[in-house]
Amino acid sequence: MIKIVINQNVSDAELAEILKIDITQVVALMSGKLSEFSAPELFQFLNALDQDVKIVVGPKSQPQARTCVIASS
């Protein structure tokens, strides 16, 4: 998400307005403290930054099932 924000070229104050959060939450987000946010909140942030969020569920491809995030360019 940090890369997406950097590409937006906005200040922390502008980002807070876009994401509808306060500046302390922007600092936490940009510091990678994602555990402070729920998955739906993170999805909403991505949508606010003009990003689609797609969740694909399928049979496991490894000996153990896993979860991964893939960002397209």
N, CA, C and O atoms as a Maestro MAE file, in Angstrom:
{
 s_m_m2io_version
 :::
 2.0.0
}

f_m_ct {
 s_m_title
 :::
 protein
 m_atom[292] {
  # First column is atom index #
  i_m_mmod_type
  r_m_x_coord
  r_m_y_coord
  r_m_z_coord
  i_m_residue_number
  s_m_chain_name
  s_m_pdb_residue_name
  s_m_pdb_atom_name
  i_m_atomic_number
  :::
  1 25 0.827 -1.184 0.000 1 A "MET " " N  " 7
  2 3 0.000 0.000 0.000 1 A "MET " " CA " 6
  3 2 0.875 1.253 0.000 1 A "MET " " C  " 6
  4 15 0.505 2.267 -0.592 1 A "MET " " O  " 8
  5 25 2.019 1.187 0.653 2 A "ILE " " N  " 7
  6 3 2.896 2.356 0.723 2 A "ILE " " CA " 6
  7 2 3.305 2.802 -0.677 2 A "ILE " " C  " 6
  8 15 3.326 3.998 -0.967 2 A "ILE " " O  " 8
  9 25 3.627 1.855 -1.536 3 A "LYS " " N  " 7
  10 3 4.020 2.186 -2.913 3 A "LYS " " CA " 6
  11 2 2.875 2.900 -3.642 3 A "LYS " " C  " 6
  12 15 3.113 3.847 -4.392 3 A "LYS " " O  " 8
  13 25 1.660 2.458 -3.428 4 A "ILE " " N  " 7
  14 3 0.488 3.088 -4.062 4 A "ILE " " CA " 6
  15 2 0.352 4.522 -3.573 4 A "ILE " " C  " 6
  16 15 0.081 5.426 -4.363 4 A "ILE " " O  " 8
  17 25 0.537 4.736 -2.269 5 A "VAL " " N  " 7
  18 3 0.427 6.085 -1.709 5 A "VAL " " CA " 6
  19 2 1.523 6.985 -2.263 5 A "VAL " " C  " 6
  20 15 1.264 8.132 -2.627 5 A "VAL " " O  " 8
  21 25 2.739 6.470 -2.328 6 A "ILE " " N  " 7
  22 3 3.850 7.261 -2.861 6 A "ILE " " CA " 6
  23 2 3.559 7.669 -4.300 6 A "ILE " " C  " 6
  24 15 3.843 8.799 -4.697 6 A "ILE " " O  " 8
  25 25 2.996 6.754 -5.076 7 A "ASN " " N  " 7
  26 3 2.670 7.067 -6.476 7 A "ASN " " CA " 6
  27 2 1.569 8.123 -6.587 7 A "ASN " " C  " 6
  28 15 1.457 8.792 -7.614 7 A "ASN " " O  " 8
  29 25 0.757 8.276 -5.539 8 A "GLN " " N  " 7
  30 3 -0.304 9.292 -5.544 8 A "GLN " " CA " 6
  31 2 0.283 10.691 -5.366 8 A "GLN " " C  " 6
  32 15 -0.341 11.682 -5.747 8 A "GLN " " O  " 8
  33 25 1.492 10.772 -4.783 9 A "ASN " " N  " 7
  34 3 2.182 12.055 -4.583 9 A "ASN " " CA " 6
  35 2 1.317 13.056 -3.815 9 A "ASN " " C  " 6
  36 15 1.079 14.172 -4.277 9 A "ASN " " O  " 8
  37 25 0.850 12.635 -2.630 10 A "VAL " " N  " 7
  38 3 0.038 13.500 -1.785 10 A "VAL " " CA " 6
  39 2 0.686 13.625 -0.411 10 A "VAL " " C  " 6
  40 15 1.452 12.754 -0.001 10 A "VAL " " O  " 8
  41 25 0.382 14.695 0.292 11 A "SER " " N  " 7
  42 3 0.892 14.902 1.642 11 A "SER " " CA " 6
  43 2 0.125 14.018 2.626 11 A "SER " " C  " 6
  44 15 -0.924 13.465 2.296 11 A "SER " " O  " 8
  45 25 0.663 13.897 3.832 12 A "ASP " " N  " 7
  46 3 -0.030 13.125 4.865 12 A "ASP " " CA " 6
  47 2 -1.413 13.712 5.150 12 A "ASP " " C  " 6
  48 15 -2.378 12.974 5.345 12 A "ASP " " O  " 8
  49 25 -1.500 15.032 5.173 13 A "ALA " " N  " 7
  50 3 -2.793 15.685 5.431 13 A "ALA " " CA " 6
  51 2 -3.784 15.379 4.313 13 A "ALA " " C  " 6
  52 15 -4.954 15.102 4.578 13 A "ALA " " O  " 8
  53 25 -3.325 15.427 3.071 14 A "GLU " " N  " 7
  54 3 -4.209 15.105 1.940 14 A "GLU " " CA " 6
  55 2 -4.619 13.644 1.989 14 A "GLU " " C  " 6
  56 15 -5.768 13.310 1.698 14 A "GLU " " O  " 8
  57 25 -3.682 12.766 2.357 15 A "LEU " " N  " 7
  58 3 -3.999 11.347 2.452 15 A "LEU " " CA " 6
  59 2 -5.036 11.098 3.543 15 A "LEU " " C  " 6
  60 15 -5.948 10.292 3.361 15 A "LEU " " O  " 8
  61 25 -4.900 11.785 4.666 16 A "ALA " " N  " 7
  62 3 -5.877 11.648 5.749 16 A "ALA " " CA " 6
  63 2 -7.270 12.029 5.256 16 A "ALA " " C  " 6
  64 15 -8.255 11.372 5.594 16 A "ALA " " O  " 8
  65 25 -7.348 13.081 4.466 17 A "GLU " " N  " 7
  66 3 -8.637 13.521 3.921 17 A "GLU " " CA " 6
  67 2 -9.193 12.499 2.927 17 A "GLU " " C  " 6
  68 15 -10.383 12.184 2.955 17 A "GLU " " O  " 8
  69 25 -8.339 11.990 2.058 18 A "ILE " " N  " 7
  70 3 -8.769 10.998 1.055 18 A "ILE " " CA " 6
  71 2 -9.290 9.734 1.746 18 A "ILE " " C  " 6
  72 15 -10.338 9.200 1.380 18 A "ILE " " O  " 8
  73 25 -8.538 9.264 2.754 19 A "LEU " " N  " 7
  74 3 -8.889 8.006 3.421 19 A "LEU " " CA " 6
  75 2 -9.900 8.184 4.546 19 A "LEU " " C  " 6
  76 15 -10.403 7.206 5.100 19 A "LEU " " O  " 8
  77 25 -10.200 9.457 4.884 20 A "LYS " " N  " 7
  78 3 -11.150 9.770 5.963 20 A "LYS " " CA " 6
  79 2 -10.677 9.208 7.309 20 A "LYS " " C  " 6
  80 15 -11.447 8.615 8.064 20 A "LYS " " O  " 8
  81 25 -9.373 9.417 7.582 21 A "ILE " " N  " 7
  82 3 -8.785 9.023 8.858 21 A "ILE " " CA " 6
  83 2 -7.974 10.203 9.378 21 A "ILE " " C  " 6
  84 15 -7.728 11.165 8.651 21 A "ILE " " O  " 8
  85 25 -7.559 10.124 10.651 22 A "ASP " " N  " 7
  86 3 -6.765 11.237 11.181 22 A "ASP " " CA " 6
  87 2 -5.282 11.023 10.886 22 A "ASP " " C  " 6
  88 15 -4.858 9.941 10.479 22 A "ASP " " O  " 8
  89 25 -4.522 12.071 11.100 23 A "ILE " " N  " 7
  90 3 -3.114 12.081 10.726 23 A "ILE " " CA " 6
  91 2 -2.310 11.022 11.478 23 A "ILE " " C  " 6
  92 15 -1.363 10.463 10.925 23 A "ILE " " O  " 8
  93 25 -2.674 10.736 12.732 24 A "THR " " N  " 7
  94 3 -1.948 9.703 13.481 24 A "THR " " CA " 6
  95 2 -2.150 8.325 12.850 24 A "THR " " C  " 6
  96 15 -1.248 7.487 12.874 24 A "THR " " O  " 8
  97 25 -3.335 8.097 12.288 25 A "GLN " " N  " 7
  98 3 -3.582 6.836 11.595 25 A "GLN " " CA " 6
  99 2 -2.808 6.776 10.283 25 A "GLN " " C  " 6
  100 15 -2.362 5.702 9.879 25 A "GLN " " O  " 8
  101 25 -2.646 7.907 9.619 26 A "VAL " " N  " 7
  102 3 -1.840 7.956 8.391 26 A "VAL " " CA " 6
  103 2 -0.403 7.574 8.722 26 A "VAL " " C  " 6
  104 15 0.219 6.797 7.997 26 A "VAL " " O  " 8
  105 25 0.123 8.118 9.811 27 A "VAL " " N  " 7
  106 3 1.493 7.804 10.222 27 A "VAL " " CA " 6
  107 2 1.619 6.311 10.500 27 A "VAL " " C  " 6
  108 15 2.596 5.691 10.081 27 A "VAL " " O  " 8
  109 25 0.650 5.723 11.199 28 A "ALA " " N  " 7
  110 3 0.674 4.284 11.482 28 A "ALA " " CA " 6
  111 2 0.629 3.482 10.181 28 A "ALA " " C  " 6
  112 15 1.381 2.523 10.008 28 A "ALA " " O  " 8
  113 25 -0.247 3.879 9.280 29 A "LEU " " N  " 7
  114 3 -0.385 3.184 8.000 29 A "LEU " " CA " 6
  115 2 0.916 3.236 7.207 29 A "LEU " " C  " 6
  116 15 1.375 2.221 6.682 29 A "LEU " " O  " 8
  117 25 1.503 4.426 7.124 30 A "MET " " N  " 7
  118 3 2.725 4.593 6.348 30 A "MET " " CA " 6
  119 2 3.939 3.952 7.023 30 A "MET " " C  " 6
  120 15 4.964 3.724 6.382 30 A "MET " " O  " 8
  121 25 3.815 3.663 8.320 31 A "SER " " N  " 7
  122 3 4.882 2.965 9.051 31 A "SER " " CA " 6
  123 2 4.727 1.458 8.956 31 A "SER " " C  " 6
  124 15 5.527 0.707 9.516 31 A "SER " " O  " 8
  125 25 3.688 1.014 8.241 32 A "GLY " " N  " 7
  126 3 3.472 -0.418 8.066 32 A "GLY " " CA " 6
  127 2 2.769 -1.093 9.228 32 A "GLY " " C  " 6
  128 15 2.786 -2.320 9.323 32 A "GLY " " O  " 8
  129 25 2.156 -0.330 10.108 33 A "LYS " " N  " 7
  130 3 1.449 -0.896 11.256 33 A "LYS " " CA " 6
  131 2 0.024 -1.274 10.838 33 A "LYS " " C  " 6
  132 15 -0.958 -0.710 11.321 33 A "LYS " " O  " 8
  133 25 -0.053 -2.225 9.946 34 A "LEU " " N  " 7
  134 3 -1.345 -2.606 9.374 34 A "LEU " " CA " 6
  135 2 -2.245 -3.318 10.367 34 A "LEU " " C  " 6
  136 15 -3.461 -3.362 10.180 34 A "LEU " " O  " 8
  137 25 -1.661 -3.878 11.426 35 A "SER " " N  " 7
  138 3 -2.482 -4.577 12.417 35 A "SER " " CA " 6
  139 2 -3.413 -3.625 13.161 35 A "SER " " C  " 6
  140 15 -4.327 -4.069 13.856 35 A "SER " " O  " 8
  141 25 -3.188 -2.323 13.021 36 A "GLU " " N  " 7
  142 3 -4.066 -1.340 13.652 36 A "GLU " " CA " 6
  143 2 -5.358 -1.123 12.861 36 A "GLU " " C  " 6
  144 15 -6.245 -0.390 13.298 36 A "GLU " " O  " 8
  145 25 -5.457 -1.765 11.695 37 A "PHE " " N  " 7
  146 3 -6.612 -1.586 10.815 37 A "PHE " " CA " 6
  147 2 -7.216 -2.944 10.494 37 A "PHE " " C  " 6
  148 15 -6.509 -3.949 10.423 37 A "PHE " " O  " 8
  149 25 -8.515 -2.965 10.303 38 A "SER " " N  " 7
  150 3 -9.181 -4.211 9.905 38 A "SER " " CA " 6
  151 2 -9.001 -4.417 8.402 38 A "SER " " C  " 6
  152 15 -8.681 -3.480 7.670 38 A "SER " " O  " 8
  153 25 -9.207 -5.639 7.958 39 A "ALA " " N  " 7
  154 3 -9.123 -5.923 6.523 39 A "ALA " " CA " 6
  155 2 -10.112 -5.057 5.737 39 A "ALA " " C  " 6
  156 15 -9.725 -4.488 4.717 39 A "ALA " " O  " 8
  157 25 -11.383 -4.933 6.173 40 A "PRO " " N  " 7
  158 3 -12.299 -4.069 5.420 40 A "PRO " " CA " 6
  159 2 -11.820 -2.612 5.343 40 A "PRO " " C  " 6
  160 15 -12.008 -1.952 4.322 40 A "PRO " " O  " 8
  161 25 -11.202 -2.112 6.418 41 A "GLU " " N  " 7
  162 3 -10.672 -0.744 6.374 41 A "GLU " " CA " 6
  163 2 -9.567 -0.623 5.328 41 A "GLU " " C  " 6
  164 15 -9.538 0.337 4.558 41 A "GLU " " O  " 8
  165 25 -8.665 -1.593 5.303 42 A "LEU " " N  " 7
  166 3 -7.577 -1.567 4.324 42 A "LEU " " CA " 6
  167 2 -8.123 -1.641 2.904 42 A "LEU " " C  " 6
  168 15 -7.614 -0.968 2.008 42 A "LEU " " O  " 8
  169 25 -9.153 -2.451 2.693 43 A "PHE " " N  " 7
  170 3 -9.781 -2.535 1.370 43 A "PHE " " CA " 6
  171 2 -10.388 -1.184 0.991 43 A "PHE " " C  " 6
  172 15 -10.256 -0.742 -0.151 43 A "PHE " " O  " 8
  173 25 -11.051 -0.531 1.944 44 A "GLN " " N  " 7
  174 3 -11.641 0.787 1.682 44 A "GLN " " CA " 6
  175 2 -10.565 1.809 1.351 44 A "GLN " " C  " 6
  176 15 -10.758 2.652 0.475 44 A "GLN " " O  " 8
  177 25 -9.429 1.741 2.048 45 A "PHE " " N  " 7
  178 3 -8.326 2.655 1.755 45 A "PHE " " CA " 6
  179 2 -7.853 2.456 0.318 45 A "PHE " " C  " 6
  180 15 -7.642 3.424 -0.414 45 A "PHE " " O  " 8
  181 25 -7.689 1.210 -0.077 46 A "LEU " " N  " 7
  182 3 -7.242 0.923 -1.444 46 A "LEU " " CA " 6
  183 2 -8.254 1.430 -2.461 46 A "LEU " " C  " 6
  184 15 -7.873 2.008 -3.479 46 A "LEU " " O  " 8
  185 25 -9.524 1.222 -2.198 47 A "ASN " " N  " 7
  186 3 -10.563 1.732 -3.102 47 A "ASN " " CA " 6
  187 2 -10.523 3.250 -3.182 47 A "ASN " " C  " 6
  188 15 -10.692 3.818 -4.261 47 A "ASN " " O  " 8
  189 25 -10.300 3.913 -2.051 48 A "ALA " " N  " 7
  190 3 -10.219 5.377 -2.030 48 A "ALA " " CA " 6
  191 2 -9.025 5.878 -2.845 48 A "ALA " " C  " 6
  192 15 -9.020 7.010 -3.329 48 A "ALA " " O  " 8
  193 25 -8.013 5.016 -2.988 49 A "LEU " " N  " 7
  194 3 -6.833 5.349 -3.785 49 A "LEU " " CA " 6
  195 2 -6.952 4.822 -5.218 49 A "LEU " " C  " 6
  196 15 -5.952 4.639 -5.912 49 A "LEU " " O  " 8
  197 25 -8.199 4.581 -5.646 50 A "ASP " " N  " 7
  198 3 -8.511 4.122 -7.007 50 A "ASP " " CA " 6
  199 2 -7.908 2.760 -7.342 50 A "ASP " " C  " 6
  200 15 -7.462 2.528 -8.466 50 A "ASP " " O  " 8
  201 25 -7.898 1.869 -6.364 51 A "GLN " " N  " 7
  202 3 -7.391 0.519 -6.564 51 A "GLN " " CA " 6
  203 2 -8.537 -0.477 -6.400 51 A "GLN " " C  " 6
  204 15 -9.338 -0.364 -5.472 51 A "GLN " " O  " 8
  205 25 -8.610 -1.443 -7.298 52 A "ASP " " N  " 7
  206 3 -9.550 -2.547 -7.129 52 A "ASP " " CA " 6
  207 2 -8.954 -3.553 -6.154 52 A "ASP " " C  " 6
  208 15 -7.736 -3.720 -6.093 52 A "ASP " " O  " 8
  209 25 -9.802 -4.214 -5.405 53 A "VAL " " N  " 7
  210 3 -9.380 -5.290 -4.516 53 A "VAL " " CA " 6
  211 2 -10.096 -6.549 -4.987 53 A "VAL " " C  " 6
  212 15 -11.323 -6.586 -5.072 53 A "VAL " " O  " 8
  213 25 -9.312 -7.577 -5.291 54 A "LYS " " N  " 7
  214 3 -9.894 -8.840 -5.743 54 A "LYS " " CA " 6
  215 2 -9.431 -9.948 -4.804 54 A "LYS " " C  " 6
  216 15 -8.247 -10.057 -4.488 54 A "LYS " " O  " 8
  217 25 -10.367 -10.751 -4.372 55 A "ILE " " N  " 7
  218 3 -10.050 -11.892 -3.518 55 A "ILE " " CA " 6
  219 2 -10.413 -13.143 -4.304 55 A "ILE " " C  " 6
  220 15 -11.553 -13.314 -4.739 55 A "ILE " " O  " 8
  221 25 -9.433 -14.008 -4.477 56 A "VAL " " N  " 7
  222 3 -9.637 -15.233 -5.238 56 A "VAL " " CA " 6
  223 2 -9.438 -16.417 -4.297 56 A "VAL " " C  " 6
  224 15 -8.406 -16.523 -3.634 56 A "VAL " " O  " 8
  225 25 -10.411 -17.290 -4.242 57 A "VAL " " N  " 7
  226 3 -10.328 -18.470 -3.396 57 A "VAL " " CA " 6
  227 2 -10.238 -19.691 -4.300 57 A "VAL " " C  " 6
  228 15 -11.006 -19.824 -5.253 57 A "VAL " " O  " 8
  229 25 -9.295 -20.583 -3.999 58 A "GLY " " N  " 7
  230 3 -9.124 -21.780 -4.807 58 A "GLY " " CA " 6
  231 2 -8.497 -22.885 -3.984 58 A "GLY " " C  " 6
  232 15 -8.114 -22.675 -2.833 58 A "GLY " " O  " 8
  233 25 -8.392 -24.064 -4.576 59 A "PRO " " N  " 7
  234 3 -7.766 -25.172 -3.854 59 A "PRO " " CA " 6
  235 2 -6.291 -24.860 -3.588 59 A "PRO " " C  " 6
  236 15 -5.646 -24.144 -4.354 59 A "PRO " " O  " 8
  237 25 -5.782 -25.402 -2.510 60 A "LYS " " N  " 7
  238 3 -4.394 -25.111 -2.154 60 A "LYS " " CA " 6
  239 2 -3.445 -25.647 -3.224 60 A "LYS " " C  " 6
  240 15 -3.684 -26.685 -3.841 60 A "LYS " " O  " 8
  241 25 -2.359 -24.897 -3.419 61 A "SER " " N  " 7
  242 3 -1.375 -25.277 -4.434 61 A "SER " " CA " 6
  243 2 -0.065 -25.727 -3.792 61 A "SER " " C  " 6
  244 15 0.862 -26.134 -4.492 61 A "SER " " O  " 8
  245 25 0.013 -25.656 -2.486 62 A "GLN " " N  " 7
  246 3 1.186 -26.061 -1.711 62 A "GLN " " CA " 6
  247 2 0.744 -27.151 -0.741 62 A "GLN " " C  " 6
  248 15 -0.455 -27.368 -0.567 62 A "GLN " " O  " 8
  249 25 1.693 -27.841 -0.108 63 A "PRO " " N  " 7
  250 3 1.293 -28.844 0.884 63 A "PRO " " CA " 6
  251 2 0.413 -28.262 1.987 63 A "PRO " " C  " 6
  252 15 -0.444 -28.956 2.534 63 A "PRO " " O  " 8
  253 25 0.626 -26.983 2.314 64 A "GLN " " N  " 7
  254 3 -0.203 -26.326 3.329 64 A "GLN " " CA " 6
  255 2 -0.900 -25.126 2.680 64 A "GLN " " C  " 6
  256 15 -0.276 -24.386 1.919 64 A "GLN " " O  " 8
  257 25 -2.171 -24.934 2.972 65 A "ALA " " N  " 7
  258 3 -2.898 -23.791 2.439 65 A "ALA " " CA " 6
  259 2 -2.230 -22.505 2.916 65 A "ALA " " C  " 6
  260 15 -1.643 -22.478 3.997 65 A "ALA " " O  " 8
  261 25 -2.315 -21.432 2.114 66 A "ARG " " N  " 7
  262 3 -1.650 -20.185 2.477 66 A "ARG " " CA " 6
  263 2 -2.467 -19.001 1.989 66 A "ARG " " C  " 6
  264 15 -3.396 -19.153 1.196 66 A "ARG " " O  " 8
  265 25 -2.114 -17.840 2.467 67 A "THR " " N  " 7
  266 3 -2.719 -16.582 2.048 67 A "THR " " CA " 6
  267 2 -1.598 -15.690 1.551 67 A "THR " " C  " 6
  268 15 -0.562 -15.583 2.207 67 A "THR " " O  " 8
  269 25 -1.781 -15.048 0.406 68 A "CYS " " N  " 7
  270 3 -0.760 -14.128 -0.096 68 A "CYS " " CA " 6
  271 2 -1.440 -12.945 -0.771 68 A "CYS " " C  " 6
  272 15 -2.585 -13.029 -1.214 68 A "CYS " " O  " 8
  273 25 -0.716 -11.862 -0.835 69 A "VAL " " N  " 7
  274 3 -1.195 -10.646 -1.490 69 A "VAL " " CA " 6
  275 2 -0.313 -10.401 -2.688 69 A "VAL " " C  " 6
  276 15 0.912 -10.404 -2.572 69 A "VAL " " O  " 8
  277 25 -0.922 -10.190 -3.839 70 A "ILE " " N  " 7
  278 3 -0.184 -9.935 -5.069 70 A "ILE " " CA " 6
  279 2 -0.659 -8.601 -5.622 70 A "ILE " " C  " 6
  280 15 -1.851 -8.414 -5.870 70 A "ILE " " O  " 8
  281 25 0.259 -7.688 -5.811 71 A "ALA " " N  " 7
  282 3 -0.076 -6.387 -6.369 71 A "ALA " " CA " 6
  283 2 0.296 -6.387 -7.841 71 A "ALA " " C  " 6
  284 15 1.428 -6.710 -8.201 71 A "ALA " " O  " 8
  285 25 -0.648 -6.028 -8.684 72 A "SER " " N  " 7
  286 3 -0.339 -5.929 -10.110 72 A "SER " " CA " 6
  287 2 0.168 -4.539 -10.394 72 A "SER " " C  " 6
  288 15 -0.109 -3.595 -9.654 72 A "SER " " O  " 8
  289 25 0.911 -4.422 -11.472 73 A "SER " " N  " 7
  290 3 1.460 -3.104 -11.795 73 A "SER " " CA " 6
  291 2 0.627 -2.367 -12.794 73 A "SER " " C  " 6
  292 15 0.960 -1.242 -13.167 73 A "SER " " O  " 8
  :::
 }
 m_bond[291] {
  # First column is bond index #
  i_m_from
  i_m_to
  i_m_order
  :::
  1 1 2 1
  2 2 3 1
  3 3 4 2
  4 3 5 1
  5 5 6 1
  6 6 7 1
  7 7 8 2
  8 7 9 1
  9 9 10 1
  10 10 11 1
  11 11 12 2
  12 11 13 1
  13 13 14 1
  14 14 15 1
  15 15 16 2
  16 15 17 1
  17 17 18 1
  18 18 19 1
  19 19 20 2
  20 19 21 1
  21 21 22 1
  22 22 23 1
  23 23 24 2
  24 23 25 1
  25 25 26 1
  26 26 27 1
  27 27 28 2
  28 27 29 1
  29 29 30 1
  30 30 31 1
  31 31 32 2
  32 31 33 1
  33 33 34 1
  34 34 35 1
  35 35 36 2
  36 35 37 1
  37 37 38 1
  38 38 39 1
  39 39 40 2
  40 39 41 1
  41 41 42 1
  42 42 43 1
  43 43 44 2
  44 43 45 1
  45 45 46 1
  46 46 47 1
  47 47 48 2
  48 47 49 1
  49 49 50 1
  50 50 51 1
  51 51 52 2
  52 51 53 1
  53 53 54 1
  54 54 55 1
  55 55 56 2
  56 55 57 1
  57 57 58 1
  58 58 59 1
  59 59 60 2
  60 59 61 1
  61 61 62 1
  62 62 63 1
  63 63 64 2
  64 63 65 1
  65 65 66 1
  66 66 67 1
  67 67 68 2
  68 67 69 1
  69 69 70 1
  70 70 71 1
  71 71 72 2
  72 71 73 1
  73 73 74 1
  74 74 75 1
  75 75 76 2
  76 75 77 1
  77 77 78 1
  78 78 79 1
  79 79 80 2
  80 79 81 1
  81 81 82 1
  82 82 83 1
  83 83 84 2
  84 83 85 1
  85 85 86 1
  86 86 87 1
  87 87 88 2
  88 87 89 1
  89 89 90 1
  90 90 91 1
  91 91 92 2
  92 91 93 1
  93 93 94 1
  94 94 95 1
  95 95 96 2
  96 95 97 1
  97 97 98 1
  98 98 99 1
  99 99 100 2
  100 99 101 1
  101 101 102 1
  102 102 103 1
  103 103 104 2
  104 103 105 1
  105 105 106 1
  106 106 107 1
  107 107 108 2
  108 107 109 1
  109 109 110 1
  110 110 111 1
  111 111 112 2
  112 111 113 1
  113 113 114 1
  114 114 115 1
  115 115 116 2
  116 115 117 1
  117 117 118 1
  118 118 119 1
  119 119 120 2
  120 119 121 1
  121 121 122 1
  122 122 123 1
  123 123 124 2
  124 123 125 1
  125 125 126 1
  126 126 127 1
  127 127 128 2
  128 127 129 1
  129 129 130 1
  130 130 131 1
  131 131 132 2
  132 131 133 1
  133 133 134 1
  134 134 135 1
  135 135 136 2
  136 135 137 1
  137 137 138 1
  138 138 139 1
  139 139 140 2
  140 139 141 1
  141 141 142 1
  142 142 143 1
  143 143 144 2
  144 143 145 1
  145 145 146 1
  146 146 147 1
  147 147 148 2
  148 147 149 1
  149 149 150 1
  150 150 151 1
  151 151 152 2
  152 151 153 1
  153 153 154 1
  154 154 155 1
  155 155 156 2
  156 155 157 1
  157 157 158 1
  158 158 159 1
  159 159 160 2
  160 159 161 1
  161 161 162 1
  162 162 163 1
  163 163 164 2
  164 163 165 1
  165 165 166 1
  166 166 167 1
  167 167 168 2
  168 167 169 1
  169 169 170 1
  170 170 171 1
  171 171 172 2
  172 171 173 1
  173 173 174 1
  174 174 175 1
  175 175 176 2
  176 175 177 1
  177 177 178 1
  178 178 179 1
  179 179 180 2
  180 179 181 1
  181 181 182 1
  182 182 183 1
  183 183 184 2
  184 183 185 1
  185 185 186 1
  186 186 187 1
  187 187 188 2
  188 187 189 1
  189 189 190 1
  190 190 191 1
  191 191 192 2
  192 191 193 1
  193 193 194 1
  194 194 195 1
  195 195 196 2
  196 195 197 1
  197 197 198 1
  198 198 199 1
  199 199 200 2
  200 199 201 1
  201 201 202 1
  202 202 203 1
  203 203 204 2
  204 203 205 1
  205 205 206 1
  206 206 207 1
  207 207 208 2
  208 207 209 1
  209 209 210 1
  210 210 211 1
  211 211 212 2
  212 211 213 1
  213 213 214 1
  214 214 215 1
  215 215 216 2
  216 215 217 1
  217 217 218 1
  218 218 219 1
  219 219 220 2
  220 219 221 1
  221 221 222 1
  222 222 223 1
  223 223 224 2
  224 223 225 1
  225 225 226 1
  226 226 227 1
  227 227 228 2
  228 227 229 1
  229 229 230 1
  230 230 231 1
  231 231 232 2
  232 231 233 1
  233 233 234 1
  234 234 235 1
  235 235 236 2
  236 235 237 1
  237 237 238 1
  238 238 239 1
  239 239 240 2
  240 239 241 1
  241 241 242 1
  242 242 243 1
  243 243 244 2
  244 243 245 1
  245 245 246 1
  246 246 247 1
  247 247 248 2
  248 247 249 1
  249 249 250 1
  250 250 251 1
  251 251 252 2
  252 251 253 1
  253 253 254 1
  254 254 255 1
  255 255 256 2
  256 255 257 1
  257 257 258 1
  258 258 259 1
  259 259 260 2
  260 259 261 1
  261 261 262 1
  262 262 263 1
  263 263 264 2
  264 263 265 1
  265 265 266 1
  266 266 267 1
  267 267 268 2
  268 267 269 1
  269 269 270 1
  270 270 271 1
  271 271 272 2
  272 271 273 1
  273 273 274 1
  274 274 275 1
  275 275 276 2
  276 275 277 1
  277 277 278 1
  278 278 279 1
  279 279 280 2
  280 279 281 1
  281 281 282 1
  282 282 283 1
  283 283 284 2
  284 283 285 1
  285 285 286 1
  286 286 287 1
  287 287 288 2
  288 287 289 1
  289 289 290 1
  290 290 291 1
  291 291 292 2
  :::
 }
}
